Amino acid sequence: MMIRNTMKFLAGAALISLAAATAAVAEPTKPECLAGAKPGGGFDLTCRLAANALLETKQISQPMAVTYMEGGVGAVAYNHVISKRASDPNLITAASSGSALLLAQGKFGQYDESAVRWLGALGADFGVIVVNADSPYKTMADLVAAYKADPTTFAIAGGGAVGSQDWMKGSLIAKAAEQDPKSMRYVALEGGGAVLTALEGGHVQVGSGDAAEMGKHHLAGKVRILAVMSPERLPGELKDIPTAKEQGYDIEWPVWRGYYVGKDVSDADYDWWVKAFDAMSKTPEFAKERDARGLFEFTMLGKDFDDRVKSDVAKFKVMAKEAGF
């Protein structure tokens, strides 16, 4: 009797374990993407990319909700996930390389980059250095030589405050010219549109921005992109613009668009998301959704992405320290 009861117990335990394992790897029952800003910005775009493509490619069977929590350029959402939804398998949260930069500068409060699980990136934009269409500078070498000769005559504009991604891109030009980034004449403007207006009006000599926004103005002949900060030339209409690297400057700045989940989400649920993203990213439906949002191909998932985020944070910490932040 004891043996039979023991066998029944073990069989029951096995069924319970199997059921739990099955539930752990099941499709999320209420898929949700949290955007850490108001509707319409980069985080919203990132959430919509995942929501639309996951449904379109049948990785999820019901629409993904997109919710918003503005504050601190993602800091409020980051703290909310950590403190309130750390184990929620339904929730993914939008992030970007800007999130890594803010983490490096300690602007997400008490939490660092290890307080969440980094899920993956599904697209990227790339930094560019832009001048007026009538500028005498035709190449990065022209610009760097002129900056090195007299940095005080250069005003570099970006669509963000001192310490932002655009400021950091500008500081790489200063470093390439062997000048102190802290002495850079940086003009902080409200977004890329204002940078373009300042360039076209001759109020600044150099603009720091992103390919997706600046590219159409380059093609229209209003500004000239001297270099893209990508590992290789971008496809499509921007294919003739050289990279900074091929011009002899070891400068890259991918503006990746990615996601994270709570620290206590199980391995099984984390793996479900990674596999869903992987399957989705290989489809023409996903490519269409990504291209419609002006993003370039940049897919990095699971541990590779986790390593990348932590590497970016470490790199940004060095840059921030050199810049005096």
KELUMDREN-779810 format. One record per residue: residue in three letters; y, x, z of N, C-alpha, C, O in turn. Coordinates in steps of 0.05 Angstrom, whole numbers, plus 5000, padded with zeros to 4 digits. Layout:
# KELUMDREN-779810
ALAYXZYXZYXZYXZ...
This chain:
# KELUMDREN-779810
MET497650175000500050005000502550175000504450124985MET502550385017504850565019505350704992507650734984ILE503150794979503450924954504550744933506350814917ARG503550484932504450294913507450234917508950214898ASN508250194943511050134949512850374941515050334931THR511750614946513350854939513750864909515950934899MET511650804894511850804864513750594855515350654836LYS513750364867515650154860518550244865520350194849PHE518850374888521550474895522550674875524850664866LEU520750864868521551074849522150954821524051034808ALA520450754813520950624788523650474788525150484768GLY524250344810526750194813529150394812531150334799ALA528750614826530950814827531450924799533750974791ALA529250974784529451074757530950884739532650964723LEU530350614742531650414726534650404733536350374715ILE535250424759538150424767539550664756541850634746SER538250894757539551144747539951114717542051204706LEU537951004703538150974674540450784667542050824649ALA540650564682542750364678545550494682547450444667ALA545750654704548250784710549050974688551350994680ALA547051134678547551324656548451174631550251264617THR547150954625547750794602550650694604552150694584ALA551350584627554050484631556150704629558350654619ALA555450944638557351164638558151254610560351334605VAL556251224591556851314564557551084545557851114521ALA557850844557558450614540561350624531563050754543GLU561950474510564750444501566450334524565650154538PRO568950444528570750334548571150034545571549934523THR571049894567571349604566574149504561574649304548LYS576149664571578949594567580449844558582049954574PRO580049934534581450184525584450154526585649954518GLU585650374537588550364540589750644536588450844544CYS592050664523593450914521596150894534597650704529LEU596751074552599251074566601251274553600651504550ALA603551164546605751324534607851374556608951184567GLY608351624562610151684584613151674577614651854584ALA613951474562616751444554617151164543615350994544LYS619551104534620150844522618650814495617851014483PRO618350574486617150534459618850664438621250684439GLY617450764417618850874394618951174392619651284371GLY618251314413618451604413615751744406613951614395GLY615652004411613352154404610852074419608652074407PHE611052004444608651924459607651654448605251614447ASP609451484441608651224429607151274403605051154398LEU608251444386606951524361604151624366602251554351THR603851794386601251914392599251704401596951704393CYS600151514418598351304427597651124403595251044400ARG599551054386598950874364597051004344595350874332LEU597251264341595351414323592451374333590751304317ALA592051414359589351374370588451084369586251024361ALA590250914378589550624379588750514352586750384349ASN590350574331589850474305587350594292585650454281ALA587150854295584950994281582250944295580250914281LEU582150924321579650864335578650584328576250544324LEU580450394325579650124317578850114288576849994281GLU580450244271579950244242577250364236575850284217THR576450574250573950714245571650614262569450724262LYS572150394276570150254292568950414315566650374323GLN570550604325569650744350570050564374568550594394ILE571950384372572250174393572049904379572849874356SER571149704394570749434382572949244388573149024376GLN574749324406577049144413579549314413579449554418PRO581849204407584349354405584949504431584449414453MET586049744428586949904450589749824458591549814441ALA590249764483592849704493594549954495593550164503VAL597149934488598950154492601050074513602449874509THR601150224534603050164556605050384559604650614549TYR607250324572609450524574610250574603610350384619MET610950824609611850894635613751134632612951364633GLU616351064629618251274624619051424649618651334672GLY620051664645621051824667620152114665617752174664GLY622152294665621552584666620052684641618652884644VAL620452564619619052644594616052674598614852874590GLY614952474611612052474615611252544644608852514651ALA613152634660612452714688611552484705609652504720VAL612852254702612152014719609351924711607751864729ALA608751914686606051834677603952024687601851944695TYR604552284685602652494694601952454724599652454731ASN604052414740603552374769602152114774600552094793HIS602751904758601451644762598451664756596751564772VAL597651794735594851834728593351984750591151904758ILE594652194760593352354781593052204807590852214819SER595052054815594951924841593651644841592551554861LYS593751504818592851224817590451174799588850994804ARG590051344779588051274759586351514751585551544728ALA585851684770584451934765581651904755580552074741SER580351674762577551634754577251414734574951334728ASP579451314722579251084704578251174676579651324663PRO575851094668574751184642575951044618575451124596ASN577550834623578750674601581350804591582150744569LEU582550974608585251064602585451344590584251534601ILE586851364568587751624558590751624558592051414556THR591951864561594851884563595952084543594752294539ALA598052014529599252174508600552424520601752414542ALA600352644506601652894514602453054489601752974467SER603953264493604753434471605153724481604853774505SER605653904462606254174471608654184489608954364505GLY610453984486612653964505611753914533613054004552SER609553774536608453734563607553994575608054044599ALA606354164559605454424569607854604576607754744596LEU610054574561612454734567613654634594614554804610LEU613754374598614854274624613054344647614054404669LEU610454344643608654434664609154724671609054794695ALA609554884651610155174655612655214671612855414686GLN614555034668617155054682617154904709619154884722GLY614754804717614554664742615954394744616654304765LYS616354264721617854014720616153764722617153544720PHE613553804728611853574733611253544762609253414770GLY612953664779612553634808610453824819610254054810GLN608953724838607053904852604553964836603054144844TYR604053824814601553854800601854054776603954064763ASP599654204772599654384750597854284727596954054727GLU597354464708595754384684592854324690591454224673SER591854404714589054354721588654084735586354024744ALA590753934738590553674753589453444736588953224747VAL589053484710587853284693585753414675585353664676ARG584353254659582453354640583553324612584053094603TRP583953544598585153534572583053464551580953594549LEU583653254536581653124519581653234490579553314480GLY583953234478584053334450586753294438588353144447ALA587153444416589553404399588653304372586553384362LEU590153114360589352994335591453034313591252904292GLY593353204317595353254296597553424307597753464331ALA599153524290601353704299603653704278603253644255ASP605953764288608253834272608554134277607254244294PHE610354264262610754554266613754614266615254494251GLY614454804283617254884285618255004259616755134244VAL620854974254622155104230624855214238626055124258ILE625755414223628355524226629955444201629055504178VAL632255324204633655204182636555304181637755354202VAL637655334157640455404154641655214133640255064120ASN644255224131645655054111644755134083644055364078ALA644854944065643955004037645555224024644655364006ASP648155254033649855464021649855724038651455904032SER648155744057648055974075647456234059645856224040PRO648556454066647956714053645156814060644156994048TYR643956694081641356784090639156644074638856394076LYS637556794059635456684042632756714054630856574046THR632456904072629856964084630157004114632357024124MET627957014128627957074157629057354162630557394181ALA628457534144629357814147632457824146633757964161ASP633657664127636557654125637757554152639657664162LEU636557344162637657214187637357404210639257444226VAL634957524214634557694236636357944236637358024256ALA636758054212638458294209641358224217642658374231ALA642357994208645057904214645357854244647357924256TYR643357714255643457654284643457914300644957934320LYS641858104292641658354306644258504306645058634325ALA645658494283648258634279650358514297652058664308ASP650458244300652558124316651657844326652357644313PRO650157834347649157574357651257384367650857144368THR653657484373655757314384656957124363658256924370THR656457184337657557014316655756784309656456614292PHE653356774321651356574314651256344334650956394358ALA651456104325650955864342648455744331648255664308ILE646455714348643855604341643655324354643755304378ALA643255114338643154844348640254744350638654814333GLY639754584370637154464373637354184385639354114397GLY635354024381635453744390634253724418632553544423GLY635153884436634153874464635854064481637354224471ALA635554044507637054194526636154484527634054554515VAL637654654541636854934546634054924560633754784580GLY632255084550629555084561627554904546625154914551SER628554744527626954564512625354714490625754954487GLN623654564476622154694454624054814433623655034424ASP626154664425627954764405629455014415629955204400TRP630155024441631455264452629455494451630255714444MET626955444458624955654457624555764429624356014425LYS624555594409624255684381626655864374626256074361GLY629055784382631355954377631156214391632056424380SER630156214415629956464430628056664416628256904420LEU626156564401624256744386625756894364625057124358ILE627856774353629456914333631057134347631157354337ALA632157074371633557274386631757514393632557744390LYS629257454401627457664408626657834384626458074385ALA626257694361625657844336627858034329627358244316ALA630357964336632658134330633258324353635258464353GLU631358344372631558524395634058464412635358654422GLN634658204415636958124431635857954455633657844454ASP637457944476636757794499637057494494639257404488PRO634857334497635057044492637156904510638256704502LYS637557014534639456894553642256894542643956744551SER642857084524645557104513645956944487648056944475MET643756804479643956644454645956424457646056284478ARG647556384436649456154436647955914426647655864402TYR647055754445645455524438647055274441648455234461VAL646955094421648354844422646354614425644754564406ALA646354484448644454274453645554014442647653914450LEU643953884424644853644411642753424416640553474425GLU643453174410641752944414639852894390640352724374GLY637753054388635753014367636353164341638453274337GLY634253154324634353304299636553204280637653354264GLY637152944280639252834263641952964268643453024249ALA642553004293645053134301645153424292647253534285VAL642853554294642653834285643253854255644754024246LEU642053674239642553674211645453624204646553754186THR646753444218649553384214651253634220653153694205ALA650653774242652154014249651754234229653654384223LEU649354254218648854464198650354404172651654574161GLU650154154163651354074138654454094140655754144120GLY655454054164658354064168659354354173661754394175GLY657554544174658354824179659154884207660355094213HIS658454704226659154754254657354944268658155074288VAL654954974259653055174269651855324245651855224223GLN650755564250649655724229646655684225645555724203VAL645355614247642355604247641455354262642655274282GLY639355234252638155004266635255054273633855184258SER634554954296631754974305630654694306631754514318GLY628454644292627354374290624454374283622954564287ASP623554144271620754104264620554044234622353924222ALA618254114222617854084194618053804184619353744163ALA616853614198616753334189619453214186619953064167GLU621353284204624053174203625853324184627353214169MET625653594184627353764168626453784139628053834121GLY623853744134622753784108624053624086624653724064LYS624453364091625653194070628453274063629353234040HIS629953384082632653464077632653734062634453784046HIS630653904067630254144052629654074022630854194004LEU627953884018627153803991629553673976629753693952ALA631253543991633653423979635853623974637953553962GLY635453873983637454083978639754083998641854213993LYS639553934020641753924039641654154059643754244068VAL639354254065638954484082636854664070635454584051ARG636554904081634455084072632755174095633755284115ILE630155124093628255214114627555504107626455554086LEU628155684125627455964120624556034127623356204114ALA623455894146620655954154619555714169620955574184VAL616955674166615455484183613855644203612755854196MET613655544227612255684249609355594251608555504272SER607955614229605155534227603455774221604455974210PRO600855764227599155984221598756044191598256264183GLU599055834175598955864146600855654134601755474147ARG601355674108603155494095602255204098599855144098LEU604255034100603654744103602954634076603854734055PRO601354424075600554304050602754124038604754064051GLY602254024014603953824002606653933993606754153982GLU608653783998611353843987612654093999614454203988LEU611654184022612754414035611154664030611554874044LYS609354664011607454884007608855143998607755354001ASP611355123987612755353977614355493998615555703993ILE614555384022616055504044614355714058612255634068PRO615155964060613556164073613456134103615356024115THR611356224115611156224144612756464155613356654141ALA613356454181614656684194612756914194613657144190LYS610156864197608257084199608057234172608057484173GLU608057094150607857244125610457394118610457564100GLN612557334133615057484130615257714150617357844152GLY613057744165612957974183613757924212614058104228TYR613957664220614657594247612457434260611657224250ASP611457524282609157404295610057164311610157174336ILE610856954297611956714310610456474301610256414277GLU609356324320608156064314609155864334609555924358TRP609555614326610255404344609155134335610554974323PRO606555084341605454824334606354614355606154674379VAL607254394346608054174365605653974364605753774350TRP603554044380601153874379601553604393603153584412ARG600053414383600053144395597253094406595353074390GLY597053064432594353034444594252834467595952674471TYR592052864482591452664503590052794526588753004523TYR590252664550588652754573587652504587588552284583VAL585652554605584652344622584752444651585352674656GLY584252264670584352344698582352554706580152584693LYS582952704726581252924735578552834744576552984740ASP578252594755575652494765574052324746572052204753VAL574952314721573352174700570752324697570752574695SER568552184696565952314695565552474669566852424649ASP563752664670563052824646562152644623562852684600ALA560552444630559452264610561652114596561652084571ASP563552004611565751854599567652044584568651964562TYR568152274594569752474580568452544553569852554533ASP565852594554564452654529564452424509564552474485TRP564452174519564651944501567251964485567151924461TRP569452004499571952024485572052254465572952224442VAL570952484473570952714455569352654430570252714407LYS567052534433565352474410566652254392566452264368ALA567952064405569351854389571651974373571951914350PHE573152154385575352284371574252464348575452464327ASP572052594354570852774333569952604309570652684286ALA568552394314567552224292569952104277569952094252MET571952004291574251884279575752084262576652014240SER576152334272577852524258576752614231578152744215LYS574252554226572952644201573052424179571852454158THR574552214184574551984166577151984149579252074159PRO577051864125579551834109581451634122583851664119GLU580451444137582151254151583951394171586351334174PHE582751584186584351734205586451904191588751914200ALA585652044170587552214155589952054146592152144146LYS589451814137591551634128593451564151595851564147GLU592351504174593951434197595651674206597951654213ARG594351914206595852154214598052224195600352274203ASP597552204169599552274149601852074150604152144145ALA601251824156603351614157605351674179607551574179ARG604551834199606251904222607552174219608752284238GLY607352294195608652544189607352784203608652984207LEU604852754211603452974225601653134206600753024186PHE601253384212599553554197596853584211596553524235GLU594853674196592153704207592153904230592954134227PHE591153814253590853994276589053844295589953694313THR586453884292584453744309583153954328581954144318MET583353914353582154094373581253924397582853784409LEU578653934403577553744422576053884445575154104443GLY575853734467574153814490575054084502577454124507LYS573154254507573754514520575654684504577354824516ASP575454674478577254834461580154754466581954924468PHE580554494468583354394473584154454502586454534506ASP582354424521583054484549583954774551585854844564ASP582454954538583155234538585855284525587455444534ARG586355134503588855174489591255094506593255234506VAL591054864519593254774536593854974558596155044563LYS591755074571592155264593593255534582594855664596SER592455604558593555844546596455804539598155984543ASP597155574529599955514522601655514547603855634547VAL600755394569602255394594602755684603604955744612ALA600755844602600956124611603056274593604656424603LYS602956224567604856354549607656254554609556414555PHE607955994559610655884564611755974591614156004594LYS610056034610610956134636612256414632614356474644VAL611056574615612156844609614856814595616856944602MET614956634575617456594560619656484578621956564577ALA618956294596620856184614621956394634624356394640LYS620156564643621056774661622856974647624957054658GLU622257044622623957224607626657104602628657244600ALA626656834599629256694594630756634619633056534617GLY629656694642631056654667630756374680632356294696PHE628656234672628155964683626355984707625655784719
